[in-house]
Amino acid sequence: MLELPSVRRGLPDIVAGAQSLTAQVHWIHVCEQPDMENFLNGGELVLTGGTGLEPAPEAWVPLIDAVCDSGSVGFIIELGRYHESVPDAGLARARERELPLITLQRAIRFVDVTHSVHKLIRDRHAEELRQRIAVHETFTQLTVSGADAEAIVQQVGKMLECPVVLENLAHQVLACHNHDRPILDLLDGWEQRSRDVQTEPRTAYDPSEHWLLTKVGAHDEPWGRLIILPGTDPPDRAASDHALARTIAERAADALALRRLIERDRETLEHQSQRTLLNAILDPGLTDTDELTAKARALGVELIGRQLIGGCVRIRTDSQPRATPQPAEARQREYIAAIERATAACPRVGTLIASSEPDRLLLVASLPAEQPDTEFLDSFASEIHRQLGELPWSCGAIVGFGTTTRVLPDVARSCAEAKHAATAADGWDRRQPYYRLADFGVHGLLHLLRDDTRVQAFVEHELGELLNYDQRNGTDLVTVLRVYLANGLNKSTTAKELFLSRPSLYDRLSRIEQVLRMDVTASDAALSLHVALRALDCMRGETSRPRGAADTV
């Protein structure tokens, strides 16, 4: 306002309160009454020629007090006609109260000042209204389009051009936008820094950290905080900019709260954050690990200097559950919660968990560098079985683990191994708390290679004629061959297991050799056929048939 030509013509001189010049002027009020406090409502800039002011110096102290107590943001007096100067007592009082006191050395037209200032105020209000409408439309569109918490936080950061963090009540980072600040610097020691900042109002400014904080959720039950880190104190920023930041923060908090209400029957924000992070870790193109480790640390899981193990949990569901099954999304939340309880029962262990498909969970476990991984796997798998066994619609789980690594880019391979181990173990004849690919020998290798066209061609070459023969004639010679090879070419045991007479078995074996045009008792032929049968099981999603299971042929 002081830069307006209508004011500059009066040669304004700031004689007190220069530190408060960033105050926002809500109105300009021309007042000549000695009891001017009766005409002020707060937020005004007082403009006077001094006609009604007492000339005595001692009258200035109560005048300054009255203007300050009314909430006015400044005081301008025209000198020369009624007052030659502001008395020292008035200057001292204005400086003490930090009230901007401006003197005009030349007479000006007050009507020009009020007209130009009020036009500025109207224009500012119109611009603020346009900004609020734009903010409202932006976050309404994000809500309607189903944007997740990460997208909402990113939008806040872009609009305010500064870092933004969304945290839960445990001060774990759910989503963040680092703007141009290094992510490691932004999240370094986040939990402790955040715990040190406590606010009562819904939206408040913390001067120690220069943070603008807004609670997210219902007024009486917030579930998190949205924290804006502008890096400067609001008095150093335009008041309108700070007001806009508050508007954006509160509107974003509303969008986040509404999003959570919409998603309350789906995964929580914590689980969304873990899923996003886990997907990034499993990306084959992973090279820069600093940002991922910082985000994981902000979620409470340390990935540096630790042993990292990929895991996969396949949940078995009972065909006749003890309780009415919940929807798939609700069950997944219960499964993840059960594994989180299992993690909590294992000290000094952290996990990132995400659902990859119905009734299957992927995880990355982080355990101390000095702890034997087998010790952890035994206790962790047992606890998973116990926790999942308590769910009324579950009848146990198959747990697979991959190779232990200390390098983050190798975690993707470990998770892939865990998935293969959990799949290969389904129906396996040996029951174990958990499985690794090494437990399956050649079957584990074939399971890994089951989609390889060369393996498929090998199976077709070895067994194709026999499979076609069974298909055409309604026989099951493949089963006879499987049991015969599994029993080490022992015909007596094979006949007994298949409930066949010896002559009937001999006849079937003879037919098998005719169809395959080979002697199945030859060591090389038996080995080749046995491997082909195992590969066929893997390709069909089956596993090695348990010994002793009879088939009717």
Secondary structure as UniProt FT lines:
FT   TURN            2..3
FT   HELIX           5..8
FT   TURN            9..10
FT   STRAND          12..16
FT   HELIX           18..20
FT   TURN            21..22
FT   STRAND          27..30
FT   TURN            34..35
FT   HELIX           36..39
FT   STRAND          44..48
FT   TURN            51..52
FT   HELIX           57..59
FT   HELIX           60..69
FT   TURN            70..71
FT   STRAND          74..78
FT   HELIX           88..97
FT   STRAND          101..104
FT   HELIX           110..144
FT   TURN            145..146
FT   HELIX           149..160
FT   STRAND          164..168
FT   TURN            169..170
FT   STRAND          173..177
FT   TURN            179..180
FT   HELIX           183..187
FT   TURN            188..189
FT   HELIX           190..195
FT   STRAND          203..206
FT   TURN            207..210
FT   STRAND          211..217
FT   STRAND          222..228
FT   HELIX           234..236
FT   HELIX           239..262
FT   TURN            263..265
FT   HELIX           269..281
FT   TURN            284..285
FT   HELIX           290..298
FT   TURN            299..300
FT   TURN            304..305
FT   STRAND          306..317
FT   HELIX           328..344
FT   TURN            347..348
FT   STRAND          350..357
FT   TURN            358..359
FT   STRAND          360..368
FT   TURN            369..370
FT   HELIX           373..389
FT   TURN            392..393
FT   STRAND          394..401
FT   HELIX           408..410
FT   HELIX           411..424
FT   TURN            425..427
FT   HELIX           437..440
FT   HELIX           442..448
FT   TURN            449..451
FT   HELIX           453..473
FT   HELIX           477..486
FT   TURN            487..489
FT   HELIX           491..497
FT   TURN            498..499
FT   HELIX           502..516
FT   TURN            520..521
FT   HELIX           523..539
FT   TURN            540..541
FT   TURN            547..548
//
